[in-house]
Amino acid sequence: MSTQRQKAEDVGDSGLRLGGGAFAGLSGVGILAVFMAQNTDDVTVHFLVWDFACPVWLLILGAAVLGGLIWFAIGLVRTRRRRKERRQERRSGR
């Protein structure tokens, strides 16, 4: 029996299961969507030497995307650092 078949049988008829991280992420996206839908007024933004009018929902979306990119970048740095440390441990252990 193939490994994929075994995994499919282990899952059974329960279908797709969401992990805690996926559930939290989808919940966060839902809450963000509701928050953006409720904040549609235009505001004037003053940033350094620029002034511009922008809907609040667009600012919220931009902040969320920027925060997500920063979070992703930090995760990449941590992963690389851990791999490097593990590689050094393996080399020094031999």
N, CA, C and O atoms as a Tinker XYZ file with bonds, in Angstrom:
   376  protein
     1  N      0.849000   -1.182000    0.000000    73     2
     2  CA     0.000000    0.000000    0.000000    64     1     3
     3  C      0.894000    1.244000    0.000000    63     2     4     5
     4  O      1.869000    1.309000    0.749000    81     3
     5  N      0.568000    2.207000   -0.822000    73     3     6
     6  CA     1.403000    3.404000   -0.928000    64     5     7
     7  C      1.215000    4.304000    0.293000    63     6     8     9
     8  O      0.218000    4.219000    1.009000    81     7
     9  N      2.204000    5.165000    0.502000    73     7    10
    10  CA     2.176000    6.076000    1.654000    64     9    11
    11  C      1.025000    7.064000    1.534000    63    10    12    13
    12  O      0.373000    7.394000    2.525000    81    11
    13  N      0.778000    7.538000    0.303000    73    11    14
    14  CA    -0.312000    8.503000    0.106000    64    13    15
    15  C     -1.661000    7.870000    0.419000    63    14    16    17
    16  O     -2.542000    8.526000    0.976000    81    15
    17  N     -1.828000    6.594000    0.062000    73    15    18
    18  CA    -3.088000    5.923000    0.362000    64    17    19
    19  C     -3.286000    5.781000    1.861000    63    18    20    21
    20  O     -4.385000    5.980000    2.378000    81    19
    21  N     -2.204000    5.434000    2.552000    73    19    22
    22  CA    -2.306000    5.300000    3.999000    64    21    23
    23  C     -2.716000    6.613000    4.644000    63    22    24    25
    24  O     -3.575000    6.639000    5.525000    81    23
    25  N     -2.101000    7.699000    4.205000    73    23    26
    26  CA    -2.447000    9.007000    4.761000    64    25    27
    27  C     -3.898000    9.351000    4.482000    63    26    28    29
    28  O     -4.591000    9.884000    5.349000    81    27
    29  N     -4.364000    9.046000    3.271000    73    27    30
    30  CA    -5.748000    9.333000    2.919000    64    29    31
    31  C     -6.700000    8.524000    3.780000    63    30    32    33
    32  O     -7.743000    9.026000    4.198000    81    31
    33  N     -6.338000    7.252000    4.052000    73    31    34
    34  CA    -7.202000    6.418000    4.880000    64    33    35
    35  C     -7.164000    6.859000    6.336000    63    34    36    37
    36  O     -8.176000    6.780000    7.033000    81    35
    37  N     -5.993000    7.329000    6.810000    73    35    38
    38  CA    -5.883000    7.806000    8.187000    64    37    39
    39  C     -6.789000    9.006000    8.432000    63    38    40    41
    40  O     -7.389000    9.133000    9.499000    81    39
    41  N     -6.883000    9.885000    7.439000    73    39    42
    42  CA    -7.732000   11.066000    7.574000    64    41    43
    43  C     -9.199000   10.659000    7.573000    63    42    44    45
    44  O    -10.011000   11.246000    8.288000    81    43
    45  N     -9.536000    9.659000    6.777000    73    43    46
    46  CA   -10.908000    9.165000    6.725000    64    45    47
    47  C    -11.826000   10.140000    6.023000    63    46    48    49
    48  O    -11.414000   10.834000    5.094000    81    47
    49  N    -13.066000   10.192000    6.463000    73    47    50
    50  CA   -14.084000   11.048000    5.845000    64    49    51
    51  C    -14.154000   12.417000    6.487000    63    50    52    53
    52  O    -15.068000   13.187000    6.194000    81    51
    53  N    -13.209000   12.740000    7.359000    73    51    54
    54  CA   -13.279000   14.014000    8.066000    64    53    55
    55  C    -13.030000   15.204000    7.154000    63    54    56    57
    56  O    -13.393000   16.328000    7.500000    81    55
    57  N    -12.423000   14.982000    6.005000    73    55    58
    58  CA   -12.194000   16.076000    5.057000    64    57    59
    59  C    -11.042000   16.966000    5.454000    63    58    60    61
    60  O    -10.094000   16.525000    6.103000    81    59
    61  N    -11.128000   18.221000    5.062000    73    59    62
    62  CA   -10.068000   19.194000    5.295000    64    61    63
    63  C    -10.098000   19.675000    6.741000    63    62    64    65
    64  O    -11.147000   20.048000    7.268000    81    63
    65  N     -8.921000   19.659000    7.373000    73    63    66
    66  CA    -8.811000   20.141000    8.746000    64    65    67
    67  C     -7.929000   21.377000    8.771000    63    66    68    69
    68  O     -6.902000   21.435000    8.094000    81    67
    69  N     -8.333000   22.354000    9.548000    73    67    70
    70  CA    -7.540000   23.567000    9.696000    64    69    71
    71  C     -6.734000   23.494000   10.982000    63    70    72    73
    72  O     -7.257000   23.140000   12.039000    81    71
    73  N     -5.457000   23.831000   10.879000    73    71    74
    74  CA    -4.622000   23.909000   12.066000    64    73    75
    75  C     -4.889000   25.207000   12.800000    63    74    76    77
    76  O     -5.636000   26.063000   12.326000    81    75
    77  N     -4.273000   25.344000   13.958000    73    75    78
    78  CA    -4.465000   26.549000   14.767000    64    77    79
    79  C     -3.971000   27.802000   14.071000    63    78    80    81
    80  O     -4.619000   28.847000   14.129000    81    79
    81  N     -2.810000   27.700000   13.403000    73    79    82
    82  CA    -2.258000   28.862000   12.702000    64    81    83
    83  C     -3.133000   29.301000   11.544000    63    82    84    85
    84  O     -3.345000   30.495000   11.336000    81    83
    85  N     -3.642000   28.333000   10.787000    73    83    86
    86  CA    -4.516000   28.656000    9.655000    64    85    87
    87  C     -5.818000   29.292000   10.143000    63    86    88    89
    88  O     -6.310000   30.254000    9.553000    81    87
    89  N     -6.364000   28.744000   11.219000    73    87    90
    90  CA    -7.594000   29.300000   11.777000    64    89    91
    91  C     -7.377000   30.720000   12.270000    63    90    92    93
    92  O     -8.204000   31.599000   12.027000    81    91
    93  N     -6.264000   30.948000   12.964000    73    91    94
    94  CA    -5.952000   32.288000   13.463000    64    93    95
    95  C     -5.744000   33.265000   12.308000    63    94    96    97
    96  O     -6.205000   34.406000   12.365000    81    95
    97  N     -5.054000   32.820000   11.267000    73    95    98
    98  CA    -4.823000   33.677000   10.106000    64    97    99
    99  C     -6.110000   34.053000    9.394000    63    98   100   101
   100  O     -6.318000   35.216000    9.047000    81    99
   101  N     -6.980000   33.062000    9.174000    73    99   102
   102  CA    -8.258000   33.339000    8.521000    64   101   103
   103  C     -9.142000   34.232000    9.383000    63   102   104   105
   104  O     -9.848000   35.097000    8.865000    81   103
   105  N     -9.104000   34.024000   10.689000    73   103   106
   106  CA    -9.877000   34.887000   11.599000    64   105   107
   107  C     -9.359000   36.320000   11.532000    63   106   108   109
   108  O    -10.142000   37.270000   11.500000    81   107
   109  N     -8.039000   36.469000   11.512000    73   107   110
   110  CA    -7.443000   37.798000   11.424000    64   109   111
   111  C     -7.813000   38.508000   10.135000    63   110   112   113
   112  O     -8.098000   39.705000   10.140000    81   111
   113  N     -7.809000   37.772000    9.032000    73   111   114
   114  CA    -8.186000   38.363000    7.738000    64   113   115
   115  C     -9.658000   38.781000    7.766000    63   114   116   117
   116  O    -10.012000   39.833000    7.233000    81   115
   117  N    -10.506000   37.974000    8.375000    73   115   118
   118  CA   -11.930000   38.318000    8.479000    64   117   119
   119  C    -12.158000   39.565000    9.313000    63   118   120   121
   120  O    -12.928000   40.446000    8.930000    81   119
   121  N    -11.488000   39.638000   10.448000    73   119   122
   122  CA   -11.614000   40.817000   11.311000    64   121   123
   123  C    -11.078000   42.051000   10.595000    63   122   124   125
   124  O    -11.668000   43.128000   10.682000    81   123
   125  N     -9.959000   41.897000    9.887000    73   123   126
   126  CA    -9.392000   43.015000    9.130000    64   125   127
   127  C    -10.369000   43.498000    8.053000    63   126   128   129
   128  O    -10.528000   44.702000    7.851000    81   127
   129  N    -11.018000   42.560000    7.365000    73   127   130
   130  CA   -11.980000   42.926000    6.322000    64   129   131
   131  C    -13.160000   43.703000    6.900000    63   130   132   133
   132  O    -13.598000   44.690000    6.308000    81   131
   133  N    -13.680000   43.271000    8.050000    73   131   134
   134  CA   -14.793000   43.980000    8.693000    64   133   135
   135  C    -14.346000   45.373000    9.113000    63   134   136   137
   136  O    -15.067000   46.350000    8.908000    81   135
   137  N    -13.151000   45.465000    9.704000    73   135   138
   138  CA   -12.628000   46.755000   10.150000    64   137   139
   139  C    -12.453000   47.707000    8.968000    63   138   140   141
   140  O    -12.769000   48.892000    9.072000    81   139
   141  N    -11.952000   47.191000    7.850000    73   139   142
   142  CA   -11.764000   48.030000    6.659000    64   141   143
   143  C    -13.111000   48.480000    6.094000    63   142   144   145
   144  O    -13.253000   49.620000    5.651000    81   143
   145  N    -14.094000   47.584000    6.111000    73   143   146
   146  CA   -15.420000   47.922000    5.573000    64   145   147
   147  C    -16.096000   49.010000    6.402000    63   146   148   149
   148  O    -16.888000   49.789000    5.872000    81   147
   149  N    -15.793000   49.069000    7.688000    73   147   150
   150  CA   -16.419000   50.062000    8.561000    64   149   151
   151  C    -15.710000   51.407000    8.533000    63   150   152   153
   152  O    -16.251000   52.396000    9.027000    81   151
   153  N    -14.518000   51.464000    7.968000    73   151   154
   154  CA   -13.736000   52.699000    7.949000    64   153   155
   155  C    -13.462000   53.118000    6.503000    63   154   156   157
   156  O    -12.390000   52.864000    5.954000    81   155
   157  N    -14.457000   53.764000    5.909000    73   155   158
   158  CA   -14.348000   54.128000    4.492000    64   157   159
   159  C    -14.171000   55.630000    4.269000    63   158   160   161
   160  O    -14.084000   56.072000    3.123000    81   159
   161  N    -14.117000   56.408000    5.327000    73   159   162
   162  CA   -13.969000   57.862000    5.175000    64   161   163
   163  C    -12.585000   58.205000    4.634000    63   162   164   165
   164  O    -11.620000   57.465000    4.827000    81   163
   165  N    -12.515000   59.347000    3.952000    73   163   166
   166  CA   -11.230000   59.857000    3.480000    64   165   167
   167  C    -10.577000   60.686000    4.581000    63   166   168   169
   168  O    -11.250000   61.397000    5.327000    81   167
   169  N     -9.260000   60.578000    4.664000    73   167   170
   170  CA    -8.488000   61.373000    5.613000    64   169   171
   171  C     -7.315000   61.994000    4.870000    63   170   172   173
   172  O     -6.881000   61.490000    3.834000    81   171
   173  N     -6.808000   63.099000    5.416000    73   171   174
   174  CA    -5.614000   63.714000    4.855000    64   173   175
   175  C     -4.411000   63.198000    5.628000    63   174   176   177
   176  O     -4.360000   63.278000    6.855000    81   175
   177  N     -3.459000   62.675000    4.900000    73   175   178
   178  CA    -2.256000   62.107000    5.507000    64   177   179
   179  C     -1.104000   63.078000    5.283000    63   178   180   181
   180  O     -0.874000   63.534000    4.162000    81   179
   181  N     -0.384000   63.390000    6.354000    73   179   182
   182  CA     0.802000   64.245000    6.282000    64   181   183
   183  C      1.999000   63.369000    6.587000    63   182   184   185
   184  O      2.158000   62.900000    7.714000    81   183
   185  N      2.844000   63.146000    5.593000    73   183   186
   186  CA     4.029000   62.314000    5.781000    64   185   187
   187  C      5.239000   63.057000    5.238000    63   186   188   189
   188  O      5.346000   63.294000    4.035000    81   187
   189  N      6.139000   63.419000    6.124000    73   187   190
   190  CA     7.329000   64.203000    5.781000    64   189   191
   191  C      6.920000   65.453000    5.017000    63   190   192   193
   192  O      6.349000   66.369000    5.610000    81   191
   193  N      7.193000   65.518000    3.730000    73   191   194
   194  CA     6.851000   66.716000    2.958000    64   193   195
   195  C      5.616000   66.515000    2.094000    63   194   196   197
   196  O      5.202000   67.433000    1.385000    81   195
   197  N      5.019000   65.321000    2.143000    73   195   198
   198  CA     3.867000   65.023000    1.298000    64   197   199
   199  C      2.579000   65.121000    2.086000    63   198   200   201
   200  O      2.521000   64.755000    3.260000    81   199
   201  N      1.539000   65.625000    1.421000    73   199   202
   202  CA     0.177000   65.628000    1.947000    64   201   203
   203  C     -0.710000   65.004000    0.886000    63   202   204   205
   204  O     -0.661000   65.392000   -0.281000    81   203
   205  N     -1.528000   64.030000    1.297000    73   203   206
   206  CA    -2.435000   63.426000    0.325000    64   205   207
   207  C     -3.676000   62.906000    1.042000    63   206   208   209
   208  O     -3.643000   62.570000    2.225000    81   207
   209  N     -4.763000   62.851000    0.292000    73   207   210
   210  CA    -6.016000   62.314000    0.829000    64   209   211
   211  C     -6.112000   60.842000    0.437000    63   210   212   213
   212  O     -5.764000   60.444000   -0.675000    81   211
   213  N     -6.593000   60.058000    1.383000    73   211   214
   214  CA    -6.631000   58.616000    1.165000    64   213   215
   215  C     -7.741000   58.024000    2.034000    63   214   216   217
   216  O     -7.959000   58.492000    3.151000    81   215
   217  N     -8.446000   57.007000    1.540000    73   215   218
   218  CA    -9.441000   56.356000    2.398000    64   217   219
   219  C     -8.756000   55.604000    3.551000    63   218   220   221
   220  O     -7.672000   55.047000    3.378000    81   219
   221  N     -9.385000   55.595000    4.701000    73   219   222
   222  CA    -8.809000   54.951000    5.875000    64   221   223
   223  C     -8.602000   53.453000    5.625000    63   222   224   225
   224  O     -7.607000   52.886000    6.076000    81   223
   225  N     -9.540000   52.803000    4.905000    73   223   226
   226  CA    -9.409000   51.371000    4.659000    64   225   227
   227  C     -8.137000   51.053000    3.882000    63   226   228   229
   228  O     -7.530000   50.001000    4.082000    81   227
   229  N     -7.733000   51.963000    2.995000    73   227   230
   230  CA    -6.521000   51.733000    2.218000    64   229   231
   231  C     -5.278000   51.859000    3.104000    63   230   232   233
   232  O     -4.312000   51.116000    2.927000    81   231
   233  N     -5.301000   52.783000    4.041000    73   231   234
   234  CA    -4.198000   52.907000    4.996000    64   233   235
   235  C     -4.105000   51.666000    5.886000    63   234   236   237
   236  O     -3.009000   51.188000    6.182000    81   235
   237  N     -5.254000   51.152000    6.307000    73   235   238
   238  CA    -5.283000   49.950000    7.137000    64   237   239
   239  C     -4.708000   48.770000    6.356000    63   238   240   241
   240  O     -3.896000   48.006000    6.879000    81   239
   241  N     -5.131000   48.629000    5.113000    73   239   242
   242  CA    -4.634000   47.541000    4.264000    64   241   243
   243  C     -3.124000   47.663000    4.059000    63   242   244   245
   244  O     -2.394000   46.676000    4.154000    81   243
   245  N     -2.672000   48.869000    3.781000    73   243   246
   246  CA    -1.232000   49.082000    3.584000    64   245   247
   247  C     -0.426000   48.741000    4.824000    63   246   248   249
   248  O      0.635000   48.124000    4.730000    81   247
   249  N     -0.929000   49.143000    5.993000    73   247   250
   250  CA    -0.236000   48.832000    7.246000    64   249   251
   251  C     -0.219000   47.325000    7.495000    63   250   252   253
   252  O      0.787000   46.787000    7.959000    81   251
   253  N     -1.314000   46.646000    7.194000    73   251   254
   254  CA    -1.379000   45.192000    7.396000    64   253   255
   255  C     -0.415000   44.465000    6.454000    63   254   256   257
   256  O      0.273000   43.532000    6.869000    81   255
   257  N     -0.364000   44.883000    5.207000    73   255   258
   258  CA     0.546000   44.253000    4.240000    64   257   259
   259  C      1.995000   44.505000    4.641000    63   258   260   261
   260  O      2.820000   43.592000    4.603000    81   259
   261  N      2.306000   45.737000    5.023000    73   259   262
   262  CA     3.673000   46.059000    5.457000    64   261   263
   263  C      4.049000   45.243000    6.698000    63   262   264   265
   264  O      5.158000   44.714000    6.776000    81   263
   265  N      3.147000   45.138000    7.653000    73   263   266
   266  CA     3.402000   44.331000    8.847000    64   265   267
   267  C      3.608000   42.863000    8.507000    63   266   268   269
   268  O      4.478000   42.207000    9.080000    81   267
   269  N      2.809000   42.345000    7.577000    73   267   270
   270  CA     2.964000   40.957000    7.146000    64   269   271
   271  C      4.301000   40.712000    6.471000    63   270   272   273
   272  O      4.934000   39.681000    6.701000    81   271
   273  N      4.736000   41.650000    5.639000    73   271   274
   274  CA     6.036000   41.510000    4.972000    64   273   275
   275  C      7.189000   41.542000    5.979000    63   274   276   277
   276  O      8.151000   40.784000    5.858000    81   275
   277  N      7.079000   42.422000    6.966000    73   275   278
   278  CA     8.121000   42.487000    8.000000    64   277   279
   279  C      8.138000   41.185000    8.798000    63   278   280   281
   280  O      9.211000   40.651000    9.080000    81   279
   281  N      6.971000   40.669000    9.163000    73   279   282
   282  CA     6.868000   39.415000    9.911000    64   281   283
   283  C      7.492000   38.268000    9.103000    63   282   284   285
   284  O      8.222000   37.442000    9.650000    81   283
   285  N      7.200000   38.226000    7.807000    73   283   286
   286  CA     7.741000   37.195000    6.924000    64   285   287
   287  C      9.260000   37.293000    6.842000    63   286   288   289
   288  O      9.955000   36.279000    6.907000    81   287
   289  N      9.774000   38.512000    6.699000    73   287   290
   290  CA    11.224000   38.718000    6.608000    64   289   291
   291  C     11.927000   38.284000    7.890000    63   290   292   293
   292  O     12.992000   37.669000    7.838000    81   291
   293  N     11.334000   38.603000    9.038000    73   291   294
   294  CA    11.921000   38.183000   10.315000    64   293   295
   295  C     11.940000   36.657000   10.401000    63   294   296   297
   296  O     12.911000   36.073000   10.883000    81   295
   297  N     10.889000   36.023000    9.943000    73   295   298
   298  CA    10.842000   34.559000    9.932000    64   297   299
   299  C     11.924000   33.960000    9.063000    63   298   300   301
   300  O     12.533000   32.955000    9.431000    81   299
   301  N     12.174000   34.569000    7.900000    73   299   302
   302  CA    13.241000   34.084000    7.026000    64   301   303
   303  C     14.604000   34.210000    7.681000    63   302   304   305
   304  O     15.428000   33.300000    7.585000    81   303
   305  N     14.847000   35.334000    8.346000    73   303   306
   306  CA    16.129000   35.548000    9.015000    64   305   307
   307  C     16.314000   34.509000   10.121000    63   306   308   309
   308  O     17.396000   33.937000   10.255000    81   307
   309  N     15.277000   34.262000   10.908000    73   307   310
   310  CA    15.375000   33.265000   11.979000    64   309   311
   311  C     15.643000   31.875000   11.423000    63   310   312   313
   312  O     16.457000   31.133000   11.974000    81   311
   313  N     14.960000   31.513000   10.328000    73   311   314
   314  CA    15.154000   30.204000    9.716000    64   313   315
   315  C     16.575000   30.044000    9.211000    63   314   316   317
   316  O     17.194000   29.003000    9.432000    81   315
   317  N     17.097000   31.048000    8.543000    73   315   318
   318  CA    18.475000   30.977000    8.049000    64   317   319
   319  C     19.466000   30.852000    9.198000    63   318   320   321
   320  O     20.414000   30.070000    9.126000    81   319
   321  N     19.246000   31.623000   10.252000    73   319   322
   322  CA    20.143000   31.578000   11.408000    64   321   323
   323  C     20.126000   30.187000   12.045000    63   322   324   325
   324  O     21.179000   29.653000   12.395000    81   323
   325  N     18.938000   29.599000   12.195000    73   323   326
   326  CA    18.834000   28.265000   12.787000    64   325   327
   327  C     19.519000   27.223000   11.915000    63   326   328   329
   328  O     20.211000   26.345000   12.430000    81   327
   329  N     19.336000   27.309000   10.596000    73   327   330
   330  CA    19.998000   26.356000    9.693000    64   329   331
   331  C     21.507000   26.471000    9.803000    63   330   332   333
   332  O     22.220000   25.469000    9.838000    81   331
   333  N     21.976000   27.690000    9.856000    73   331   334
   334  CA    23.421000   27.910000    9.967000    64   333   335
   335  C     23.949000   27.330000   11.271000    63   334   336   337
   336  O     24.997000   26.685000   11.284000    81   335
   337  N     23.225000   27.556000   12.374000    73   335   338
   338  CA    23.638000   27.017000   13.671000    64   337   339
   339  C     23.643000   25.495000   13.654000    63   338   340   341
   340  O     24.576000   24.883000   14.174000    81   339
   341  N     22.624000   24.868000   13.069000    73   339   342
   342  CA    22.564000   23.413000   12.998000    64   341   343
   343  C     23.707000   22.855000   12.153000    63   342   344   345
   344  O     24.308000   21.835000   12.492000    81   343
   345  N     23.995000   23.542000   11.047000    73   343   346
   346  CA    25.106000   23.116000   10.184000    64   345   347
   347  C     26.428000   23.171000   10.948000    63   346   348   349
   348  O     27.250000   22.259000   10.852000    81   347
   349  N     26.623000   24.246000   11.705000    73   347   350
   350  CA    27.857000   24.381000   12.489000    64   349   351
   351  C     27.931000   23.325000   13.582000    63   350   352   353
   352  O     29.010000   22.799000   13.857000    81   351
   353  N     26.797000   23.005000   14.215000    73   351   354
   354  CA    26.772000   21.968000   15.248000    64   353   355
   355  C     27.139000   20.618000   14.662000    63   354   356   357
   356  O     27.894000   19.865000   15.276000    81   355
   357  N     26.614000   20.295000   13.473000    73   355   358
   358  CA    26.925000   19.017000   12.827000    64   357   359
   359  C     28.413000   18.932000   12.479000    63   358   360   361
   360  O     29.048000   17.893000   12.661000    81   359
   361  N     28.948000   20.030000   11.983000    73   359   362
   362  CA    30.368000   20.033000   11.602000    64   361   363
   363  C     31.268000   19.920000   12.820000    63   362   364   365
   364  O     32.279000   19.219000   12.776000    81   363
   365  N     30.922000   20.591000   13.897000    73   363   366
   366  CA    31.773000   20.550000   15.094000    64   365   367
   367  C     31.601000   19.218000   15.840000    63   366   368   369
   368  O     32.502000   18.803000   16.569000    81   367
   369  N     30.473000   18.556000   15.667000    73   367   370
   370  CA    30.224000   17.281000   16.321000    64   369   371
   371  C     30.977000   16.122000   15.713000    63   370   372   373
   372  O     31.120000   15.088000   16.365000    81   371
   373  N     31.462000   16.248000   14.498000    73   371   374
   374  CA    32.146000   15.151000   13.814000    64   373   375
   375  C     33.573000   15.061000   14.177000    63   374   376
   376  O     34.282000   14.185000   13.681000    81   375
